Amino acid sequence: MAGQGASLQNYNNELVKCIEDLREKREEINRQILKEEEEKAKIQRDLSILTDRLSKINEALARKINARNEYDRTIQDTEDAYMKIL
């Protein structure tokens, strides 16, 4: 009977150790999850900032391209008029 008690105690100890190991693994995964969630939040903030900057740059480019096209038309019209004078 003492042998069964010792064997049962060994199984109990092993089970407790397995549960502790599982908890440690869970905590490690939980730390990784928290770290990656922080990284995700930072990337989302950065993405929002970069998206806003990209939008502003695209708007500025569109205005500058329109201005350049106007200059091209003005130059062409002026050259055409000048050629008529000559």
PyMOL commands that set and color helices and strands:
alter all, ss='L'
color gray80, all
select helices_A, chain A and resi 2-85
alter helices_A, ss='H'
color red, helices_A
deselect
rebuild
show_as cartoon
